Amino acid sequence: MVELLSDYGFDESFITTIVDHRAMKFIRDSYLREKRIKAALAKVTVPLRKGQRPSSKAAKGAQKPANQQTRKSATVDQRTRIMDLLNTGD
């Protein structure tokens, strides 16, 4: 439970200062929930289809095409110009 609390920025001695049983129950339940989730995720495997090679989703999504980034900034510039035109009518 100390490790769980340290993930949220509490020091190791914080747990000794808790006097409310409800807070302690909440911390314990959170610890047990996180432990169960980590254990379940460790067991998960994604079956591959025939002829499919393992690939990393992170590697695919890590790089965006340059034209997609340019298109997004161009859209923002167009919106800014349109808002400037609408605001000059005061």
Backbone as ProteinMPNN parsed JSONL, in Angstrom:
{"seq_chain_A": "MVELLSDYGFDESFITTIVDHRAMKFIRDSYLREKRIKAALAKVTVPLRKGQRPSSKAAKGAQKPANQQTRKSATVDQRTRIMDLLNTGD", "coords_chain_A": {"N_chain_A": [[0.83, -1.186, 0.0], [2.048, 1.143, 0.611], [3.637, 1.614, -1.602], [1.68, 2.121, -3.536], [0.62, 4.523, -2.54], [2.896, 6.103, -2.774], [3.063, 6.388, -5.506], [1.214, 8.332, -5.917], [2.351, 10.514, -4.779], [2.625, 10.587, -2.0], [4.576, 10.314, 0.978], [6.516, 7.649, 2.582], [5.854, 7.523, 5.285], [3.311, 8.465, 5.505], [1.161, 6.682, 5.666], [1.13, 5.864, 8.286], [-0.009, 7.959, 9.587], [-2.692, 7.992, 9.16], [-5.847, 8.05, 10.54], [-8.49, 7.639, 10.204], [-10.727, 5.083, 9.663], [-12.176, 4.685, 7.373], [-10.743, 5.938, 5.348], [-8.458, 4.335, 5.369], [-9.569, 1.906, 4.57], [-10.374, 2.613, 1.99], [-7.871, 3.092, 0.778], [-6.739, 0.539, 0.99], [-8.573, -0.998, -0.525], [-8.192, 0.206, -3.017], [-5.53, -0.475, -3.467], [-5.722, -3.308, -3.607], [-7.405, -3.54, -5.839], [-5.814, -2.434, -7.868], [-3.742, -4.281, -7.839], [-5.101, -6.621, -8.671], [-5.834, -5.846, -11.262], [-3.34, -5.493, -12.518], [-2.403, -8.138, -12.396], [-4.302, -9.434, -13.989], [-3.91, -8.165, -16.458], [-1.348, -9.047, -17.002], [-1.797, -11.641, -17.728], [-3.077, -11.507, -20.134], [-3.154, -12.238, -23.539], [-2.959, -11.623, -26.985], [-4.373, -13.384, -29.496], [-2.88, -14.364, -32.582], [-3.884, -14.053, -35.982], [-4.023, -16.377, -38.763], [-1.1, -16.263, -40.671], [-0.461, -13.727, -39.845], [1.846, -11.384, -38.612], [3.49, -10.52, -35.539], [3.155, -7.193, -34.409], [3.976, -3.846, -33.429], [1.745, -1.701, -31.981], [2.274, 0.759, -30.934], [4.489, 1.639, -32.363], [3.382, 2.025, -34.867], [1.56, 4.14, -34.445], [3.186, 6.125, -33.526], [4.512, 7.902, -35.255], [3.336, 10.54, -37.124], [2.184, 11.273, -40.381], [3.824, 13.839, -42.239], [2.281, 15.545, -43.848], [-0.222, 15.398, -42.64], [0.131, 16.722, -40.2], [0.679, 19.285, -41.151], [-1.702, 19.879, -42.427], [-3.441, 20.059, -40.245], [-2.452, 22.332, -38.866], [-2.866, 24.217, -40.825], [-5.63, 24.284, -40.925], [-6.222, 25.39, -38.446], [-5.094, 27.915, -38.812], [-6.777, 28.889, -40.817], [-9.201, 28.984, -39.454], [-8.589, 30.933, -37.572], [-8.229, 33.172, -39.223], [-10.813, 33.441, -40.242], [-12.263, 33.996, -37.901], [-11.086, 36.413, -37.232], [-12.009, 37.989, -39.342], [-14.739, 37.987, -38.778], [-14.812, 39.296, -36.335], [-14.093, 41.918, -36.896], [-16.209, 43.497, -37.499], [-17.262, 45.15, -35.509]], "CA_chain_A": [[0.0, 0.0, 0.0], [2.966, 2.283, 0.639], [4.034, 1.849, -2.997], [0.538, 2.75, -4.188], [0.567, 5.912, -2.1], [4.046, 6.845, -3.305], [2.739, 6.715, -6.893], [0.39, 9.542, -5.882], [3.117, 11.595, -4.179], [2.681, 10.53, -0.539], [5.799, 9.672, 1.445], [6.316, 6.339, 3.211], [5.316, 7.635, 6.642], [1.939, 8.96, 5.47], [0.199, 5.64, 6.048], [1.078, 5.773, 9.755], [-0.749, 9.105, 10.117], [-4.118, 7.851, 8.848], [-6.602, 7.614, 11.718], [-9.862, 7.353, 9.787], [-10.806, 3.726, 9.135], [-12.729, 4.738, 6.016], [-9.626, 6.258, 4.45], [-7.605, 3.155, 5.286], [-10.277, 0.932, 3.744], [-10.3, 3.093, 0.614], [-6.505, 2.857, 0.29], [-6.566, -0.907, 0.848], [-9.37, -1.437, -1.67], [-7.512, 0.689, -4.224], [-4.336, -1.311, -3.618], [-6.132, -4.636, -4.066], [-7.931, -3.389, -7.201], [-4.677, -2.257, -8.772], [-3.035, -5.561, -7.874], [-5.886, -7.53, -9.524], [-5.767, -5.379, -12.65], [-2.008, -5.823, -13.036], [-2.333, -9.591, -12.576], [-5.139, -9.785, -15.141], [-3.252, -7.692, -17.68], [-0.179, -9.884, -17.247], [-2.259, -12.897, -18.326], [-3.721, -11.262, -21.424], [-2.4, -12.367, -24.782], [-3.814, -11.44, -28.142], [-4.056, -14.43, -30.472], [-2.612, -13.901, -33.941], [-4.582, -14.765, -37.048], [-3.119, -17.089, -39.664], [-0.311, -15.428, -41.565], [-0.238, -12.394, -39.27], [3.06, -11.268, -37.817], [3.338, -9.585, -34.424], [3.608, -5.836, -34.686], [3.797, -2.932, -32.312], [0.801, -0.618, -32.261], [2.907, 2.026, -30.55], [5.363, 2.064, -33.449], [2.548, 2.505, -35.965], [0.936, 5.415, -34.11], [4.156, 7.081, -32.997], [4.858, 8.925, -36.232], [2.257, 10.988, -37.992], [2.693, 11.796, -41.634], [4.078, 15.275, -42.206], [1.169, 16.272, -44.457], [-1.343, 15.437, -41.691], [0.43, 17.779, -39.25], [0.551, 20.542, -41.865], [-3.124, 20.096, -42.672], [-4.051, 20.477, -38.998], [-2.068, 23.71, -38.58], [-3.509, 25.065, -41.82], [-7.027, 24.42, -40.514], [-6.236, 26.332, -37.339], [-4.852, 29.235, -39.391], [-7.993, 29.294, -41.516], [-10.19, 29.35, -38.435], [-8.168, 32.206, -36.996], [-8.516, 34.222, -40.2], [-12.28, 33.617, -40.312], [-12.686, 34.671, -36.673], [-10.63, 37.797, -37.344], [-12.931, 38.688, -40.242], [-16.022, 38.163, -38.1], [-14.664, 40.213, -35.206], [-13.798, 43.28, -37.325], [-17.468, 44.185, -37.778], [-17.773, 45.862, -34.32]], "C_chain_A": [[0.875, 1.251, 0.0], [3.393, 2.63, -0.782], [2.905, 2.528, -3.775], [0.475, 4.228, -3.821], [1.727, 6.729, -2.648], [3.843, 7.195, -4.779], [1.919, 7.998, -6.988], [1.069, 10.685, -5.124], [3.154, 11.612, -2.662], [3.976, 9.85, -0.119], [5.469, 8.398, 2.228], [5.655, 6.435, 4.582], [3.853, 8.102, 6.66], [0.943, 7.934, 5.993], [0.09, 5.507, 7.568], [0.283, 6.92, 10.368], [-2.25, 9.007, 9.88], [-4.846, 7.298, 10.078], [-8.038, 7.236, 11.366], [-9.922, 5.98, 9.121], [-11.355, 3.702, 7.714], [-11.639, 5.04, 4.996], [-8.716, 5.05, 4.271], [-8.258, 2.074, 4.432], [-10.213, 1.33, 2.272], [-8.92, 2.816, 0.012], [-6.281, 1.367, 0.059], [-7.334, -1.443, -0.354], [-8.719, -1.001, -2.987], [-6.275, -0.141, -4.518], [-4.709, -2.681, -4.177], [-6.67, -4.594, -5.493], [-6.783, -3.267, -8.198], [-3.889, -3.556, -8.923], [-3.759, -6.559, -8.783], [-5.795, -7.127, -10.998], [-4.417, -5.729, -13.262], [-1.864, -7.32, -13.291], [-3.136, -10.027, -13.794], [-4.485, -9.352, -16.443], [-2.015, -8.513, -18.017], [-0.568, -11.192, -17.931], [-2.809, -12.723, -19.744], [-2.727, -11.451, -22.562], [-3.391, -12.241, -25.928], [-3.446, -12.509, -29.159], [-3.856, -13.838, -31.869], [-3.423, -14.717, -34.932], [-3.551, -15.447, -37.949], [-2.407, -16.105, -40.578], [-0.015, -14.037, -41.021], [1.031, -12.418, -38.433], [2.815, -10.307, -36.661], [3.871, -8.21, -34.812], [3.308, -4.962, -33.486], [2.844, -1.818, -32.709], [1.422, 0.724, -31.949], [3.795, 2.539, -31.682], [4.552, 2.609, -34.618], [1.991, 3.895, -35.683], [1.914, 6.485, -33.676], [4.448, 8.209, -33.97], [3.645, 9.259, -37.081], [2.867, 11.481, -39.292], [2.809, 13.313, -41.577], [2.91, 16.066, -42.786], [-0.028, 16.364, -43.517], [-1.116, 16.544, -40.664], [0.269, 19.143, -39.908], [-0.916, 20.88, -42.079], [-3.81, 20.604, -41.402], [-3.705, 21.929, -38.685], [-2.692, 24.664, -39.584], [-4.966, 25.297, -41.451], [-7.143, 25.433, -39.379], [-6.009, 27.751, -37.863], [-6.091, 29.751, -40.11], [-9.076, 29.717, -40.526], [-9.861, 30.709, -37.831], [-8.491, 33.35, -37.941], [-10.017, 34.492, -40.278], [-12.772, 34.349, -39.073], [-12.246, 36.126, -36.686], [-11.573, 38.593, -38.246], [-14.274, 38.947, -39.569], [-15.946, 39.189, -36.982], [-14.399, 41.656, -35.643], [-15.059, 44.089, -37.577], [-18.013, 44.97, -36.587], [-18.031, 47.297, -34.571]], "O_chain_A": [[0.493, 2.288, -0.542], [3.5, 3.806, -1.13], [3.161, 3.417, -4.587], [0.296, 5.082, -4.689], [1.567, 7.911, -2.952], [4.389, 8.19, -5.257], [1.928, 8.672, -8.018], [0.441, 11.709, -4.854], [3.67, 12.566, -2.079], [4.428, 8.914, -0.778], [4.305, 8.106, 2.501], [4.96, 5.505, 4.993], [3.228, 8.128, 7.72], [-0.011, 8.287, 6.687], [-0.946, 5.079, 8.075], [-0.067, 6.865, 11.547], [-3.005, 9.857, 10.353], [-4.51, 6.23, 10.588], [-8.721, 6.583, 12.155], [-9.24, 5.744, 8.123], [-11.037, 2.8, 6.939], [-11.619, 4.464, 3.908], [-8.256, 4.768, 3.165], [-7.58, 1.4, 3.656], [-10.021, 0.477, 1.405], [-8.815, 2.36, -1.127], [-5.698, 0.975, -0.952], [-6.807, -2.251, -1.118], [-8.701, -1.761, -3.955], [-5.999, -0.474, -5.671], [-4.077, -3.159, -5.12], [-6.419, -5.511, -6.275], [-6.783, -3.919, -9.243], [-3.426, -3.884, -10.015], [-3.123, -7.26, -9.57], [-5.691, -7.985, -11.874], [-4.352, -6.207, -14.395], [-1.27, -7.726, -14.29], [-2.698, -10.895, -14.549], [-4.504, -10.093, -17.425], [-1.67, -8.66, -19.189], [0.246, -11.786, -18.639], [-2.983, -13.705, -20.466], [-1.624, -10.906, -22.553], [-4.528, -12.705, -25.834], [-2.312, -12.535, -29.638], [-4.575, -12.927, -32.278], [-3.626, -15.917, -34.748], [-2.362, -15.132, -37.9], [-3.03, -15.229, -41.179], [0.635, -13.245, -41.702], [1.265, -13.341, -37.653], [2.017, -9.379, -36.787], [4.91, -8.092, -35.461], [2.484, -5.305, -32.638], [3.103, -1.077, -33.658], [1.136, 1.717, -32.617], [3.846, 3.743, -31.931], [4.981, 3.55, -35.287], [1.952, 4.739, -36.578], [1.524, 7.635, -33.475], [4.616, 9.355, -33.554], [3.015, 8.383, -37.674], [3.959, 12.049, -39.29], [1.994, 13.986, -40.945], [2.578, 17.137, -42.279], [-0.785, 17.331, -43.596], [-2.062, 17.237, -40.29], [-0.233, 20.072, -39.274], [-1.323, 22.032, -41.929], [-4.668, 21.483, -41.474], [-4.583, 22.688, -38.275], [-3.015, 25.801, -39.238], [-5.484, 26.396, -41.646], [-8.068, 26.244, -39.363], [-6.663, 28.688, -37.406], [-6.413, 30.935, -40.016], [-9.781, 30.701, -40.75], [-10.749, 31.532, -37.607], [-8.979, 34.392, -37.504], [-10.439, 35.645, -40.369], [-13.617, 35.237, -39.181], [-12.972, 36.989, -36.194], [-11.898, 39.742, -37.945], [-14.878, 40.001, -39.765], [-16.927, 39.882, -36.712], [-14.478, 42.553, -34.803], [-14.963, 45.286, -37.85], [-19.154, 45.426, -36.653], [-18.46, 48.015, -33.668]]}, "name": "protein", "num_of_chains": 1, "seq": "MVELLSDYGFDESFITTIVDHRAMKFIRDSYLREKRIKAALAKVTVPLRKGQRPSSKAAKGAQKPANQQTRKSATVDQRTRIMDLLNTGD"}
